[in-house]
Amino acid sequence: MTALRQIFPPTPAFTDQTIPDLTGKTIIITGGTSGVGYHAASLLYAKHATVYIAARSAEKAQTAIATIQSAPECTHSRGRLAFLALDLSELRSIKRSVEEFLRLENRLDILVHNAGVMTPPAGSKTSLGHDLEMSTNCLGPFLFNQLLLPTLQRTAASAEPGSVRVVWVASLLSAFVAHGGIVFDEESGAPTVLKNVMGNYMQSKVGNVFLASEMARRVGGDGVMSLSVNPGLMKTELQRHNSPAQGKIMGILFKGPRYGAYSELFAALSPEVTPERNGAFVIPWGRFGTVPCHIEKGLASERDGGTGAAERFWGWCERETAAFR
């Protein structure tokens, strides 16, 4: 029943009409050159926010910025759009991206970890030898997040309570997910690279849920909110590696990416997201939901009766990124 609520959600209630004026807010969206991130950036800019589109390609980012600025709903925006060079698959380069952002800005109100890669060719790895999906979807965002955390905390100290937020984009977690969410190698402590391509992708999406929950537990007292979100089933560039048959099925069931932007922006902006909701999981098109029980158990530590999987995954991310801080 929980999965069906996410596959066939009701009409979104948090839309263009309910997004507040964002004058003075500074926001980073990773992967904002297309798909859900592009639409989220457009909606935020239309409400006068300063929006950084963090992406690998300057050309794609500048094209996205020009297109957004020329859209009818954005022509009167008092906000600002800017490109921030960021390659989440290259851990060695991420600190430079953060340093460039901090050279330009002294606050960060919202960080949306929207970028990701899905089912690349089997065996794809980064230059450091990490699985490409796990590095791009989890390790890179984790490092980017930790380097920006002091700025988020400083912003939260003087901002409206609950308004400084980090959004980790996950997925529908009811299929292709290993029991417990992530399969760890008992010798190395690293997540195992799964042979099932969708299973390997979903493992990285569980990682996003684990990171959101652990961040809320660790820094929630500093006024920074951390949530994960299943943006919904949508047609985006993320499915570029899928087969033609998969594409046909998705074309029937999936919505346009603007709907996914509503899900992400509910997590980022809705007044329903109170401090008591820190660590929550958001489902389409902007509602609170739950993760499967076997993943929920991983969110709690062993001393609290859980499996400690989220804590274990956070620790692995810390170890793998420590040299690049």
Secondary structure, DSSP 8 states (H G I E B T S, - for coil): -HHHHHHS----SSSTTT----TT-EEEEETTTSHHHHHHHHHHHHTT-EEEEEES-HHHHHHHHHHHHHSGGGTT---EEEEEE--TT-HHHHHHHHHHHHHH-S--SEEEE-----S-STT-B-TTS-BHHHIIIIIHHHHHHHHHHHHHHHHHHHS-TT--EEEEE----SSS--TTS--B-TTT-SB---SSHHHHHHHHHHHHHHHHHHHHHHHGGGT-EEEEE---SB--GGGGGS-HHHHHHHHHH-B-HHHHHHHHHHHHH-TT--GGGTT-EEETTTEEE---HHHHHHHS-GGGTS--HHHHHHHHHHHHHGGG-
